[in-house]
Amino acid sequence: MTEDLFNSSPKLKIDELTRELKEHNYRYYVLAEPVISDYEFDIKLKELERLENEFPQWAHADSPVKVVGGAVTKNFNTIKHSRPMLSLGNTYSKDELRDFHDRAVKLAGVEPEYVCELKFDGFAIGITYRNGTLVQALTRGDGIEGDDVTENVKTIRSIPHQLSGSYPDEFEIRGEIFMHRKAFERMNAVRLEAGEQAFANPRNSAAGTIKMQESKEVAKRPLDCFFYHVLGDRKTFTHHYQSLITASEWGLPVNKAMKICRNFDEVWSFIELWSKERKNLSFDIDGVVVKVNSFQLQDELGFTAKFPRWAIAYKFETERVATVLQKVTYQVGRTGAITPVANLKPVSILGTTVKRASLHNQDIIEQLDVREGDTVFVEKGGEIIPKIVGVDLNLRPPGTKSLTFIESCPECGTPLIRIEGEAAHYCPNEEGCPPQIKGKLIHFVSRKALDINSMGEETIDLLWEKGLLRTVADFYELRYDKIIGITKTTINELTGDERTVSIREKSAENLIRGIEDSKKIPFERVLYGLGIRFVGETVAKKITKKFKSIEALLNAGYDELVAVDEIGERIAESILDWFRNPVHLEIIAKLKDHGIQLSVDESSLTEVINKLNGKIFVVSGVFTEFSRDQIKEAIEKFGGKNSGSISSKTDYVLAGENMGPAKLEKAKSLNIPVISERDFLDMISD
C-alpha cells in the first residue's frame, strides 16, 4: 500500500487541489461569499497547473486550470456565451509581468503596443446590442454558459438601453458591474436604520444584487458599470483602444483612466501611479490590466485553455491584519491528504470576515513555529483567501507548546503515513475512510461522468450518513420512498457555518429522475466515472473506442492495453490492478444489472473522414469564409491536428489576411507550405 501511495502521490495532490479550488470558485462566483484571498487562490492554482503539466494523465477533465471558476445558478435561464468568457492570468510580481512582455515580444516578433486599464473589483457581465438596442445580459457563469440577468441589468442607469451614433448591427461588449464606495456606505446606512444586516463590501453586494429575482429590488441598489472589451467583427476595429473610445461615443460607460503604453517601462509607470492613486478613486480596484492593443497581434498570440496570451492582470499588494489562533484542527481530503486548519478569532480583512485559514502541512507549521493562543498575522491578496504569514512573538502567551502533528486519521483512526520527499501526511485507508469513499461517489456523478446533476456533495453526505450509499452501484438502489424526508445538519468546512440539508418531495423526484437518466450516459463516460487511477476523460475515450465493452476490457492483457494510443505502462498496470479487485467486479456486475451503458452503442458511432491524415496545421490571420475556430474544428473533423506555433513538425500554415510577418518568415525559413483558405477548402472537398 505504501509503495502504491508513493507512486500515486502527485495524483493525490492534484485531486485535493482540484477539490479545494472548485469549492472556492463556487463560493466566489456563485454564492458571492468568498472566504480566501486572490493571492492564496492563485498560488494553489499555479501549483495545480505545475502538477498537471508534469502529470497530465491525472488532470481532471473539468480542472480549474482548464475552466473559468464558478457555476451557473439555477434561478435564471442559462444561455451559452457567443464566445467563452475567459478570465485573465494574473501576477503580483514585476518579474512575472516582464516575462509576459518577453513572451509577447517573442511570439509577435515585435515589441507590442499595450493598453493599460484599471482592474475593477466587481462582477463580470456580457451585454449584447442588436440594432443599437440592449437585448441580452449574461453573467460569466462557468465561462461557457451564463445566467440571463437582462431585466436586472436594464435597471442600471449608466447602461443605455438604446445606443447613439453609428454602431454595428449586432455586437457584444463585456464589462464589470460595481458600486461606488460612498453609494455603498449610504445603502448600508439605510439598511441598518431599517434593522437589516449590512453588506460586507461593494463587490459582494454588487454580485448578490445582480442575481436577485425581483428587478424592481435591483433598481433600488446603486449599481454602476464600466465596459472594457468589445467583441465583434475584426473588420470594424483594428485596435482595442480604438474600440473602447468608439464604444464611449455610442453612449457606453468606459473608464477614462486607460493609456496606450509603447514599452514595458511605460506599463510599469502606469502601475506604480495607480498603486498610489487607487485610494483616491470613488470605487475599488485591485490591480491593472495590461492588453496588447493590436487585434491582429492578439489573434497571433491566441489563447491557452483558460487565459488569453495577449492580456494579463497585475494585482496590487495584499492587506495584513493580526488576530488570535484559537485552535488547530485537521480535515481529511478526498484523496486522503490531511490538512491542518487554523481556527481564528474572527477578523475583517478587506470587508470579509475570516474565521479559518489553512496551515497546509507540518513543514509550514514548523517553519512558522505557530502555536495555539498565538497572535498571528493574516494576509489576503486581492480580497479572498486568508494566509498566516507570521507570528507576533512579543504577544505569545507564557506556557504555549509547539504543535505536534496528529498521528492517526481524524476520520477513521488509521495511522497516517508521510512519503519521503512529500510535505503532506496521508490516510492510506482508501477503501474505508469516509471522505475518500465519498470522493469516489462525487466523481461518479460529476458532469463529465454520469452527470447526475441533482446529486450534490451535501446530498451524498446525507445519503452516506443514512447508510444508503457506499459504492457507486448503490445510486441505482435508491428509491423515492427511501430518500424522501431524510435530513441532517452539516457544518461547512471552510466557514464553520451550520446548515440543515433535507430531501423534500421535489428534490427526491429530481434525484430519482437524474439517476434514471444517467443510464443513458455512454460507456466512455461511465468508464471515466469509475475513477480508475490514471483513466481520465481522454484515456477513457481511447479505451472504449478500442475495446467496445467492459467484458472486452476486463479480458484485455497488458500487451493489448499498451498497444492503444497514449496508453502507457503505468495506465495499463492501473487498469489491470483495478479489475483484479473483487469489490470492483461486484460493482460492475451490479451496474450491468441496473442497465448502465457498459458497451459502445455502435449505431451512435460516426465515420471519421481522414482526408488530412494527421497533418499538423498552424492557423493564422483573419479569414473571410469562416472563423478561426470553425477552421480549426474542420481540421480536426477531417483527421488533422492543430498547433499554436510553427516548428519543423508543421505540415501547413493556413494563412488569412493580416498574418503576422514573424510567422510568415518562420514558415518560409523552414520550407513549410503556406496555404490560403480556398486551398484548405479544396483539400477537404470532394
C-alpha positions as CSV (number, residue, x, y, z in Angstrom):
1,M,0.0,0.0,0.0
2,T,2.8,2.4,0.9
3,E,4.6,1.8,-2.4
4,D,1.3,2.3,-4.3
5,L,0.6,5.6,-2.5
6,F,4.1,6.7,-3.2
7,N,3.6,6.2,-6.9
8,S,0.2,8.0,-6.8
9,S,1.1,10.9,-4.5
10,P,1.1,13.5,-7.3
11,K,-2.5,12.3,-8.2
12,L,-3.5,12.8,-4.5
13,K,-2.2,16.4,-4.7
14,I,-4.0,17.1,-7.9
15,D,-7.2,15.6,-6.7
16,E,-7.1,17.6,-3.4
17,L,-6.2,20.9,-5.1
18,T,-8.9,20.4,-7.7
19,R,-11.5,19.9,-5.0
20,E,-10.4,22.9,-3.0
21,L,-10.2,25.3,-5.9
22,K,-13.7,24.2,-7.1
23,E,-15.1,25.0,-3.7
24,H,-13.5,28.4,-3.7
25,N,-14.7,29.1,-7.3
26,Y,-18.2,28.2,-6.2
27,R,-18.1,30.5,-3.2
28,Y,-16.6,33.4,-5.2
29,Y,-18.7,33.3,-8.4
30,V,-22.0,31.7,-7.4
31,L,-22.6,32.5,-3.7
32,A,-20.6,35.8,-3.8
33,E,-19.3,34.7,-0.3
34,P,-15.5,34.4,-0.7
35,V,-13.5,33.1,2.2
36,I,-10.0,33.2,0.9
37,S,-7.7,35.7,-0.9
38,D,-6.9,36.0,-4.6
39,Y,-3.2,35.5,-3.7
40,E,-3.7,32.2,-1.9
41,F,-6.1,31.0,-4.7
42,D,-3.5,31.9,-7.3
43,I,-0.7,30.1,-5.5
44,K,-2.9,26.9,-5.3
45,L,-3.9,27.3,-9.0
46,K,-0.3,27.6,-10.1
47,E,0.7,24.6,-8.1
48,L,-2.1,22.6,-9.7
49,E,-1.1,23.8,-13.1
50,R,2.5,22.7,-12.5
51,L,1.4,19.3,-11.3
52,E,-0.9,18.8,-14.3
53,N,1.8,19.8,-16.7
54,E,4.1,17.2,-15.1
55,F,1.5,14.5,-14.7
56,P,-1.2,15.2,-17.4
57,Q,-2.7,11.7,-17.1
58,W,-4.1,12.7,-13.7
59,A,-5.6,16.1,-14.6
60,H,-9.3,16.3,-14.2
61,A,-11.3,17.0,-17.3
62,D,-13.1,19.9,-15.5
63,S,-9.9,21.1,-13.8
64,P,-10.0,24.7,-12.5
65,V,-6.8,25.2,-14.6
66,K,-8.9,24.5,-17.8
67,V,-12.1,26.2,-17.0
68,V,-13.2,29.5,-15.6
69,G,-14.2,29.3,-12.0
70,G,-17.8,29.3,-10.9
71,A,-21.1,27.7,-11.9
72,V,-24.5,28.7,-13.1
73,T,-27.2,29.4,-10.6
74,K,-30.5,27.5,-11.1
75,N,-32.6,30.7,-10.5
76,F,-32.1,32.1,-14.0
77,N,-32.2,30.8,-17.6
78,T,-28.8,29.7,-18.7
79,I,-27.5,30.7,-22.2
80,K,-24.3,29.8,-24.0
81,H,-21.9,32.7,-24.5
82,S,-21.2,33.6,-28.1
83,R,-17.5,33.2,-27.2
84,P,-16.1,31.7,-24.0
85,M,-16.0,34.3,-21.2
86,L,-12.4,33.7,-20.1
87,S,-10.7,35.1,-17.0
88,L,-7.3,36.6,-17.1
89,G,-4.0,35.2,-16.0
90,N,-2.6,37.4,-13.2
91,T,0.6,38.1,-11.3
92,Y,1.8,40.1,-8.2
93,S,5.4,40.3,-9.4
94,K,7.2,42.8,-11.7
95,D,9.5,40.0,-12.9
96,E,6.5,37.8,-13.9
97,L,5.0,40.8,-15.7
98,R,8.2,41.3,-17.6
99,D,8.1,37.6,-18.5
100,F,4.7,38.2,-20.0
101,H,6.1,41.1,-22.0
102,D,9.1,39.0,-23.2
103,R,6.8,36.1,-24.3
104,A,4.6,38.6,-26.2
105,V,7.7,40.1,-28.0
106,K,9.0,36.6,-28.9
107,L,5.6,35.3,-30.2
108,A,4.8,38.5,-32.1
109,G,8.2,39.2,-33.4
110,V,7.9,42.9,-32.5
111,E,7.5,44.9,-29.3
112,P,3.7,45.2,-28.9
113,E,1.9,48.4,-28.0
114,Y,-0.2,47.9,-24.9
115,V,-3.3,49.4,-23.4
116,C,-3.3,49.7,-19.6
117,E,-6.6,49.8,-17.8
118,L,-7.8,49.7,-14.2
119,K,-8.9,46.3,-12.9
120,F,-12.3,46.9,-11.4
121,D,-13.3,44.9,-8.4
122,G,-16.8,44.0,-9.4
123,F,-18.9,41.4,-11.2
124,A,-18.3,40.4,-14.8
125,I,-21.1,40.9,-17.3
126,G,-21.5,40.5,-21.1
127,I,-24.2,42.6,-22.9
128,T,-25.4,42.1,-26.4
129,Y,-26.8,45.0,-28.5
130,R,-28.8,44.4,-31.7
131,N,-29.6,47.4,-33.9
132,G,-28.4,49.5,-31.0
133,T,-30.9,48.0,-28.5
134,L,-29.9,46.1,-25.4
135,V,-31.3,42.6,-25.9
136,Q,-29.3,40.4,-23.6
137,A,-27.1,40.4,-20.5
138,L,-25.2,37.3,-19.3
139,T,-23.1,36.7,-16.2
140,R,-19.8,34.9,-16.5
141,G,-21.3,31.7,-15.1
142,D,-18.9,28.8,-15.8
143,G,-17.3,30.7,-18.8
144,I,-19.3,28.6,-21.3
145,E,-22.8,29.4,-20.1
146,G,-24.0,32.3,-18.1
147,D,-27.2,33.4,-16.3
148,D,-29.6,35.6,-18.2
149,V,-29.9,38.7,-16.0
150,T,-31.1,41.1,-18.7
151,E,-34.0,42.6,-16.8
152,N,-31.8,43.3,-13.8
153,V,-29.1,44.9,-15.9
154,K,-31.6,47.2,-17.5
155,T,-32.2,48.8,-14.1
156,I,-28.6,50.1,-14.1
157,R,-28.8,53.8,-15.0
158,S,-25.4,54.1,-16.6
159,I,-26.1,51.3,-19.1
160,P,-28.0,52.6,-22.1
161,H,-31.0,50.7,-23.5
162,Q,-30.5,52.4,-26.9
163,L,-27.2,53.4,-28.4
164,S,-26.5,56.6,-30.3
165,G,-24.3,57.3,-33.4
166,S,-23.2,54.6,-35.9
167,Y,-22.7,51.1,-34.5
168,P,-22.6,47.5,-35.8
169,D,-25.9,45.7,-36.4
170,E,-25.0,43.3,-33.6
171,F,-22.2,43.1,-31.1
172,E,-21.3,42.1,-27.5
173,I,-19.5,44.2,-25.0
174,R,-18.1,43.0,-21.7
175,G,-17.5,44.9,-18.5
176,E,-17.7,45.0,-14.7
177,I,-20.7,45.8,-12.5
178,F,-19.7,47.5,-9.3
179,M,-20.8,50.0,-6.6
180,H,-19.1,53.3,-5.7
181,R,-17.9,53.3,-2.1
182,K,-20.0,56.2,-0.9
183,A,-23.1,54.8,-2.6
184,F,-22.4,51.5,-0.9
185,E,-22.0,53.2,2.5
186,R,-25.3,55.1,2.1
187,M,-27.1,51.9,1.2
188,N,-25.7,50.2,4.2
189,A,-26.7,53.1,6.5
190,V,-30.3,52.8,5.2
191,R,-30.3,49.0,5.8
192,L,-29.0,49.5,9.4
193,E,-31.7,52.1,10.1
194,A,-34.3,49.6,8.8
195,G,-32.9,46.9,11.2
196,E,-31.4,44.9,8.3
197,Q,-27.9,43.4,8.2
198,A,-25.2,45.5,6.5
199,F,-23.4,44.1,3.4
200,A,-19.7,43.1,3.8
201,N,-18.2,45.0,0.8
202,P,-19.1,46.6,-2.5
203,R,-18.0,43.7,-4.6
204,N,-20.1,41.1,-2.8
205,S,-23.0,43.4,-2.7
206,A,-22.9,44.0,-6.5
207,A,-22.7,40.3,-7.1
208,G,-25.6,39.5,-4.8
209,T,-27.7,42.3,-6.2
210,I,-27.4,41.3,-9.9
211,K,-28.7,37.8,-9.1
212,M,-31.8,39.0,-7.2
213,Q,-35.1,37.6,-8.6
214,E,-37.0,40.9,-8.5
215,S,-35.7,43.6,-10.9
216,K,-37.6,46.3,-9.0
217,E,-35.5,45.5,-6.0
218,V,-32.3,45.6,-8.1
219,A,-33.3,49.1,-9.3
220,K,-33.1,50.3,-5.7
221,R,-29.5,49.3,-5.4
222,P,-26.8,51.8,-6.6
223,L,-25.1,49.7,-9.3
224,D,-22.8,51.1,-11.9
225,C,-20.8,49.7,-14.7
226,F,-17.6,50.1,-16.8
227,F,-17.1,48.3,-20.1
228,Y,-13.6,47.1,-21.2
229,H,-13.9,44.7,-24.1
230,V,-15.8,45.0,-27.4
231,L,-16.4,41.6,-29.2
232,G,-17.3,41.5,-32.8
233,D,-16.1,41.7,-36.4
234,R,-12.4,42.4,-36.6
235,K,-13.0,44.5,-39.7
236,T,-14.9,47.1,-37.6
237,F,-11.8,47.9,-35.4
238,T,-8.1,47.1,-35.7
239,H,-7.1,48.1,-32.2
240,H,-8.5,47.6,-28.7
241,Y,-8.1,51.2,-27.6
242,Q,-9.9,52.4,-30.7
243,S,-12.8,50.1,-30.0
244,L,-13.3,51.4,-26.4
245,I,-13.1,55.1,-27.5
246,T,-15.7,54.4,-30.1
247,A,-17.9,52.5,-27.6
248,S,-17.9,55.5,-25.4
249,E,-19.1,57.6,-28.3
250,W,-22.1,55.2,-28.6
251,G,-23.0,56.2,-25.0
252,L,-21.5,53.2,-23.2
253,P,-19.6,53.9,-19.9
254,V,-15.9,53.4,-20.5
255,N,-13.4,54.4,-17.8
256,K,-11.1,57.2,-19.0
257,A,-8.2,56.0,-16.8
258,M,-6.6,54.0,-19.6
259,K,-3.5,54.6,-21.5
260,I,-1.5,53.4,-24.5
261,C,1.9,52.3,-23.4
262,R,4.6,51.6,-26.0
263,N,7.1,49.7,-23.9
264,F,7.5,47.8,-20.6
265,D,8.7,50.9,-18.7
266,E,5.6,52.9,-19.6
267,V,3.4,50.0,-18.4
268,W,5.2,49.8,-15.1
269,S,4.9,53.6,-14.6
270,F,1.2,53.3,-15.1
271,I,1.0,50.5,-12.5
272,E,3.1,52.5,-10.0
273,L,0.9,55.5,-10.5
274,W,-2.4,53.7,-9.8
275,S,-0.9,51.7,-6.9
276,K,-0.7,55.0,-5.1
277,E,-3.7,56.8,-6.6
278,R,-6.3,54.0,-6.1
279,K,-7.2,55.3,-2.7
280,N,-8.4,58.5,-4.3
281,L,-10.9,56.7,-6.6
282,S,-14.6,56.6,-5.8
283,F,-14.6,52.8,-6.4
284,D,-12.4,49.8,-5.6
285,I,-9.8,48.4,-7.9
286,D,-7.4,45.5,-7.2
287,G,-4.9,46.0,-9.9
288,V,-4.1,47.0,-13.5
289,V,-5.0,45.0,-16.7
290,V,-2.4,45.1,-19.5
291,K,-3.6,44.2,-23.0
292,V,-1.9,44.0,-26.4
293,N,-3.5,46.8,-28.4
294,S,-3.5,45.4,-31.9
295,F,-6.2,42.9,-32.7
296,Q,-4.0,41.3,-35.3
297,L,-1.3,40.6,-32.7
298,Q,-4.0,39.4,-30.2
299,D,-5.0,36.8,-32.8
300,E,-1.4,35.8,-33.4
301,L,-0.8,35.4,-29.7
302,G,-4.0,33.4,-29.2
303,F,-5.2,31.7,-26.0
304,T,-4.3,29.0,-23.5
305,A,-7.2,26.7,-22.4
306,K,-8.2,29.3,-19.8
307,F,-6.4,32.7,-20.5
308,P,-5.7,34.9,-23.4
309,R,-1.9,35.2,-24.1
310,W,-2.3,38.8,-25.1
311,A,-3.5,40.1,-21.7
312,I,-2.6,39.8,-18.0
313,A,-3.7,41.3,-14.7
314,Y,-1.2,42.8,-12.3
315,K,-2.6,42.7,-8.8
316,F,-1.7,45.1,-6.0
317,E,-0.2,44.3,-2.7
318,T,-2.2,42.4,0.0
319,E,-3.6,43.6,3.3
320,R,-2.3,42.1,6.6
321,V,-4.1,42.1,10.0
322,A,-3.4,40.4,13.4
323,T,-5.7,38.0,15.2
324,V,-5.6,35.1,17.6
325,L,-5.2,31.5,16.6
326,Q,-7.6,29.8,18.9
327,K,-7.3,26.1,17.9
328,V,-5.8,23.9,15.2
329,T,-8.0,21.1,13.8
330,Y,-7.4,18.6,11.0
331,Q,-9.5,17.7,8.0
332,V,-9.2,14.9,5.5
333,G,-9.4,15.5,1.8
334,R,-11.0,13.1,-0.6
335,T,-7.6,11.8,-1.6
336,G,-6.5,11.1,2.0
337,A,-4.4,14.2,2.3
338,I,-4.5,15.7,5.8
339,T,-4.8,19.5,6.1
340,P,-4.2,21.4,9.4
341,V,-6.7,24.2,9.8
342,A,-6.2,27.3,11.9
343,N,-9.4,28.4,13.6
344,L,-9.1,32.1,14.2
345,K,-10.7,34.7,16.3
346,P,-13.0,36.3,13.6
347,V,-11.3,39.3,11.9
348,S,-12.4,41.5,9.0
349,I,-10.0,41.8,6.1
350,L,-10.9,43.9,3.1
351,G,-14.5,43.7,4.1
352,T,-14.7,39.9,4.5
353,T,-14.9,38.1,7.9
354,V,-12.2,35.5,8.2
355,K,-12.6,32.7,10.7
356,R,-10.3,29.9,9.3
357,A,-7.1,29.6,7.3
358,S,-5.2,26.6,6.0
359,L,-1.8,25.8,7.6
360,H,-1.1,23.4,4.7
361,N,1.2,20.9,6.3
362,Q,3.6,20.0,9.1
363,D,6.5,21.8,7.4
364,I,4.6,25.1,7.3
365,I,3.6,24.8,11.0
366,E,7.3,24.2,12.0
367,Q,8.5,27.0,9.7
368,L,6.2,29.5,11.3
369,D,6.5,28.0,14.8
370,V,2.8,28.8,15.2
371,R,1.1,27.7,18.4
372,E,-2.5,27.8,19.8
373,G,-3.0,31.1,21.5
374,D,-0.5,33.0,19.3
375,T,-1.3,36.3,17.8
376,V,-0.8,35.7,14.1
377,F,-0.6,37.9,11.0
378,V,-3.2,37.0,8.4
379,E,-2.8,38.3,4.8
380,K,-5.2,38.4,1.9
381,G,-4.3,39.0,-1.7
382,G,-7.0,40.9,-3.6
383,E,-10.0,40.0,-1.4
384,I,-10.4,36.3,-1.0
385,I,-8.1,33.7,0.6
386,P,-6.5,34.0,4.1
387,K,-3.0,33.0,4.8
388,I,-1.0,33.0,8.0
389,V,2.3,34.7,7.2
390,G,3.9,35.2,10.6
391,V,3.6,35.2,14.4
392,D,3.9,38.2,16.8
393,L,6.3,36.6,19.3
394,N,6.1,39.6,21.6
395,L,2.4,38.7,22.3
396,R,3.0,35.0,22.7
397,P,1.3,33.8,26.0
398,P,3.5,32.1,28.5
399,G,3.4,28.3,28.6
400,T,2.4,27.7,25.0
401,K,3.6,24.4,23.4
402,S,4.8,23.6,20.0
403,L,2.1,21.9,17.8
404,T,2.5,18.2,17.3
405,F,1.0,16.9,14.1
406,I,-1.6,14.1,14.6
407,E,-0.5,10.5,14.0
408,S,-3.9,9.0,13.1
409,C,-6.6,9.9,10.7
410,P,-9.3,12.0,12.5
411,E,-12.0,10.3,10.4
412,C,-11.2,6.6,10.5
413,G,-8.3,6.3,13.0
414,T,-5.9,4.7,10.5
415,P,-2.2,5.6,11.3
416,L,-1.1,8.3,8.9
417,I,1.9,7.9,6.5
418,R,4.2,10.6,5.2
419,I,6.0,9.7,2.0
420,E,9.7,10.6,1.8
421,G,10.1,13.9,-0.1
422,E,6.4,14.8,0.3
423,A,5.1,17.6,2.5
424,A,1.7,16.2,3.3
425,H,0.5,13.4,5.6
426,Y,-1.9,10.8,4.1
427,C,-4.5,8.4,5.4
428,P,-3.8,5.2,3.4
429,N,-7.3,3.7,4.1
430,E,-8.6,4.3,0.6
431,E,-11.4,1.8,0.8
432,G,-12.6,2.5,4.3
433,C,-12.0,6.2,5.0
434,P,-15.4,8.1,4.6
435,P,-14.0,11.3,2.9
436,Q,-12.1,9.2,0.3
437,I,-15.1,6.9,-0.4
438,K,-17.4,9.9,-0.7
439,G,-14.9,11.5,-3.1
440,K,-15.3,8.5,-5.5
441,L,-19.1,8.9,-5.3
442,I,-18.9,12.6,-6.1
443,H,-16.6,11.9,-9.0
444,F,-19.1,9.3,-10.4
445,V,-22.0,11.8,-10.5
446,S,-19.9,14.7,-11.9
447,R,-20.8,16.5,-15.1
448,K,-18.1,14.8,-17.2
449,A,-19.1,11.3,-15.9
450,L,-22.7,10.2,-15.1
451,D,-23.9,13.8,-14.8
452,I,-26.5,13.2,-12.0
453,N,-26.7,17.0,-11.5
454,S,-29.2,16.9,-8.7
455,M,-26.8,14.8,-6.6
456,G,-24.5,17.3,-5.0
457,E,-21.9,16.8,-2.3
458,E,-24.3,17.7,0.5
459,T,-26.8,15.2,-0.7
460,I,-24.2,12.5,-1.0
461,D,-23.1,13.3,2.6
462,L,-26.6,12.9,3.7
463,L,-27.2,9.6,1.9
464,W,-23.9,8.3,3.2
465,E,-24.8,9.1,6.8
466,K,-28.1,7.4,6.5
467,G,-26.3,4.2,5.2
468,L,-27.8,4.4,1.7
469,L,-24.5,4.9,-0.2
470,R,-21.3,3.0,0.0
471,T,-20.3,2.3,-3.6
472,V,-21.3,3.8,-7.0
473,A,-23.7,0.9,-7.6
474,D,-25.7,2.0,-4.6
475,F,-27.0,5.0,-6.5
476,Y,-29.2,2.6,-8.5
477,E,-30.6,1.0,-5.4
478,L,-32.1,4.3,-4.2
479,R,-35.9,4.6,-4.3
480,Y,-38.2,7.6,-3.8
481,D,-39.7,6.2,-0.6
482,K,-36.2,5.5,0.8
483,I,-34.9,9.1,0.4
484,I,-38.0,11.3,0.9
485,G,-37.9,13.4,4.1
486,I,-34.4,12.4,5.3
487,T,-32.5,15.3,6.9
488,K,-29.3,16.3,8.7
489,T,-27.4,19.4,9.9
490,T,-23.9,19.9,8.3
491,I,-21.0,22.2,9.1
492,N,-19.3,24.0,6.2
493,E,-15.5,23.0,6.3
494,L,-14.5,26.5,5.2
495,T,-16.7,28.8,7.2
496,G,-17.8,26.7,10.1
497,D,-21.5,27.7,9.5
498,E,-24.3,25.3,10.2
499,R,-26.8,24.3,7.5
500,T,-29.7,21.9,7.5
501,V,-29.9,19.6,4.5
502,S,-33.1,17.7,3.7
503,I,-34.6,15.8,0.7
504,R,-38.1,17.1,0.1
505,E,-40.6,15.9,-2.5
506,K,-39.3,17.9,-5.5
507,S,-35.7,17.1,-4.7
508,A,-36.5,13.4,-4.3
509,E,-38.2,13.4,-7.7
510,N,-35.3,15.1,-9.4
511,L,-32.8,12.7,-7.8
512,I,-34.6,9.6,-9.0
513,R,-35.1,11.1,-12.4
514,G,-31.4,12.1,-12.7
515,I,-30.4,8.6,-11.6
516,E,-32.7,7.0,-14.3
517,D,-31.4,9.4,-17.0
518,S,-27.8,8.5,-16.2
519,K,-28.5,5.0,-17.5
520,K,-28.3,6.6,-21.0
521,I,-24.8,8.0,-20.4
522,P,-22.4,6.4,-23.0
523,F,-19.8,3.8,-22.0
524,E,-16.8,6.1,-22.3
525,R,-18.2,8.4,-19.5
526,V,-19.2,5.5,-17.3
527,L,-15.6,4.2,-17.5
528,Y,-14.3,7.6,-16.6
529,G,-16.7,7.8,-13.7
530,L,-15.5,4.6,-12.2
531,G,-12.4,6.5,-11.1
532,I,-9.7,4.1,-12.2
533,R,-6.4,5.7,-11.4
534,F,-4.9,7.5,-14.5
535,V,-8.0,6.9,-16.6
536,G,-9.1,10.4,-17.3
537,E,-11.7,11.6,-19.8
538,T,-9.4,11.3,-22.9
539,V,-7.9,7.9,-21.9
540,A,-11.5,6.6,-21.3
541,K,-12.5,7.6,-24.9
542,K,-9.5,5.8,-26.4
543,I,-10.0,2.7,-24.4
544,T,-13.7,2.4,-25.2
545,K,-13.1,3.1,-28.9
546,K,-10.6,0.1,-28.9
547,F,-12.4,-2.4,-26.6
548,K,-16.1,-1.5,-27.1
549,S,-17.3,-3.3,-23.9
550,I,-16.5,-3.7,-20.3
551,E,-16.1,-7.5,-20.9
552,A,-13.5,-6.9,-23.6
553,L,-11.6,-4.5,-21.4
554,L,-11.8,-7.0,-18.4
555,N,-10.3,-9.7,-20.6
556,A,-7.6,-7.5,-22.2
557,G,-4.0,-8.3,-21.3
558,Y,-1.1,-5.9,-20.7
559,D,0.2,-6.1,-24.3
560,E,-3.3,-5.2,-25.7
561,L,-3.6,-2.2,-23.4
562,V,-0.2,-0.7,-24.1
563,A,-0.9,-1.0,-27.8
564,V,-3.7,1.6,-27.5
565,D,-2.6,5.1,-28.5
566,E,-1.4,7.1,-25.4
567,I,-1.9,4.1,-23.0
568,G,1.5,3.6,-21.4
569,E,2.8,1.1,-18.9
570,R,1.5,2.9,-15.8
571,I,-2.1,3.3,-17.1
572,A,-2.1,-0.3,-18.3
573,E,-1.0,-1.6,-14.9
574,S,-3.5,0.6,-13.1
575,I,-6.4,-0.8,-15.2
576,L,-5.3,-4.4,-14.6
577,D,-5.0,-3.8,-10.9
578,W,-8.5,-2.2,-10.7
579,F,-10.1,-5.2,-12.4
580,R,-8.3,-7.7,-10.1
581,N,-10.2,-6.3,-7.1
582,P,-13.3,-8.5,-6.3
583,V,-15.1,-5.5,-4.9
584,H,-14.8,-3.7,-8.2
585,L,-16.0,-6.7,-10.2
586,E,-19.1,-6.9,-7.9
587,I,-19.7,-3.2,-8.6
588,I,-19.5,-3.8,-12.4
589,A,-21.9,-6.7,-12.1
590,K,-24.5,-4.6,-10.2
591,L,-24.1,-1.7,-12.7
592,K,-24.8,-4.1,-15.5
593,D,-27.9,-5.5,-13.8
594,H,-29.2,-1.9,-13.5
595,G,-28.8,-1.3,-17.2
596,I,-25.8,1.1,-17.2
597,Q,-24.1,1.5,-20.5
598,L,-21.1,-0.8,-20.3
599,S,-20.6,-1.2,-24.1
600,V,-20.3,1.2,-27.1
601,D,-23.6,1.8,-28.9
602,E,-22.3,1.0,-32.5
603,S,-25.3,2.9,-34.0
604,S,-24.1,6.2,-32.4
605,L,-20.6,6.0,-34.0
606,T,-19.9,8.5,-36.8
607,E,-17.4,7.9,-39.5
608,V,-14.2,9.8,-39.2
609,I,-13.2,11.4,-42.5
610,N,-9.4,11.1,-42.5
611,K,-8.6,13.2,-45.5
612,L,-5.9,15.2,-43.7
613,N,-4.3,12.1,-42.3
614,G,-2.8,13.5,-39.1
615,K,-1.2,16.5,-40.9
616,I,-0.3,19.4,-38.5
617,F,-1.7,22.9,-39.3
618,V,-1.0,26.3,-37.8
619,V,-3.9,28.7,-38.4
620,S,-3.0,32.4,-38.5
621,G,-4.7,35.6,-39.6
622,V,-8.3,36.7,-40.3
623,F,-10.5,34.7,-42.7
624,T,-13.4,35.6,-45.0
625,E,-15.5,32.4,-45.3
626,F,-15.1,31.0,-41.7
627,S,-13.9,32.0,-38.3
628,R,-10.6,30.7,-37.0
629,D,-12.4,28.4,-34.6
630,Q,-14.6,26.9,-37.4
631,I,-11.4,26.2,-39.5
632,K,-9.7,24.5,-36.5
633,E,-12.8,22.4,-36.0
634,A,-12.8,21.4,-39.6
635,I,-9.1,20.4,-39.4
636,E,-9.8,18.0,-36.6
637,K,-13.0,16.7,-38.2
638,F,-11.1,15.7,-41.3
639,G,-8.3,14.0,-39.3
640,G,-5.8,16.8,-39.0
641,K,-4.2,18.3,-35.9
642,N,-3.9,22.0,-34.8
643,S,-0.8,23.6,-33.4
644,G,-0.3,27.1,-31.9
645,S,3.3,27.5,-33.1
646,I,5.3,26.8,-36.2
647,S,8.0,24.1,-36.0
648,S,9.8,21.6,-38.2
649,K,6.9,19.2,-37.5
650,T,4.3,21.6,-39.0
651,D,2.9,20.4,-42.3
652,Y,0.9,23.5,-43.4
653,V,0.5,27.1,-42.3
654,L,-3.1,28.2,-43.2
655,A,-2.8,32.0,-43.6
656,G,-5.6,34.5,-43.6
657,E,-5.4,38.3,-44.0
658,N,-3.0,40.3,-41.8
659,M,-1.0,37.2,-40.9
660,G,1.9,38.2,-38.7
661,P,5.2,38.8,-40.5
662,A,7.2,36.8,-38.0
663,K,5.2,33.6,-38.5
664,L,5.3,34.0,-42.3
665,E,9.1,34.5,-42.2
666,K,9.5,31.4,-40.0
667,A,7.3,29.3,-42.3
668,K,9.5,30.3,-45.2
669,S,12.7,29.6,-43.4
670,L,11.5,26.0,-42.6
671,N,10.1,25.5,-46.1
672,I,6.6,24.9,-44.8
673,P,3.8,25.3,-47.4
674,V,1.7,28.4,-46.7
675,I,-1.9,27.8,-48.0
676,S,-4.9,30.0,-48.3
677,E,-8.5,29.5,-47.0
678,R,-9.5,28.4,-50.5
679,D,-6.6,26.0,-50.8
680,F,-7.7,24.4,-47.5
681,L,-11.4,24.1,-48.6
682,D,-10.1,22.4,-51.8
683,M,-8.2,19.9,-49.6
684,I,-11.3,18.8,-47.7
685,S,-13.8,19.0,-50.5
686,D,-14.9,16.0,-52.6
